[in-house]
Structure formats: structure tokens, C-alpha cells
Amino acid sequence: METNSYIEPVYLISAVAEILNIHPQTLRQYEREGLIKPSRTNGKIRLYSQKDIDHIKYVLILTRELGVNLAGVDIILQLNRKIEELEKDIYVYKSKIKSINSLSVVPDTKALVVKKTTFVYKRDS
């Protein structure tokens, strides 16, 4: 679970740009492209949390180190979100299966039908 200090928006655009050694216009472009979504004050001032900064670092790794263009970054981010959703679904279904299996175990002594093995006698000719 995320702590409040991780998701609390506290950094101005100039501070984030300085922390990440990028131009504030880069952050504005990322926002226009939908790659990041900083919080805003009532006066429309952008505020970034540590979580936002970590997300921007990920975008920078994709663009600078891996050479992915912004359209590619958008697709990767969408796929990451979809993977997270599917992983949550898998966890839910595994939990349901586990609870169903724990309820459905019936000992042979209580079962209405017990599988019996058949013995075939072979006669020598």
C-alpha cells in the first residue's frame, strides 16, 4: 500500500525539472501527450508527488535509454495498466478457486459415489 507521503503532491514543476535535469517544457509536453497527470491547485499550478516523479523517471528511461518515442511510451503505459488489471483479476479468481476447493473436498467415507478400480482376471490358455 502506498503511503501518503509518496502520493502527496508537493513539488512544483520547476523543482521536478531540476530534480530530473529536464526542461519544464518537457513536463508540459508529457502532460499534453497524456503520459503524466500532475495534480493542480485551485490556481491551476501543477503539483507533483514522489509517485509522479518515479513515473516520469520511467518515461525518461523509455525515451532516453531505450529510444522509445512518445507514442510508443503511451502504448507501453496502457499495456502496463492492462497487465496490472489482469494480475488483479487473476488474484481474485485464484482466491475464489481456493475457497471453492477448500469447501468441496469430501472424504471418500462421506462421498455418495466412490470410484472403484476394476480388476480383470486373465486366464492362462
Disulfide bonds with the S-S distance in Angstrom:
none
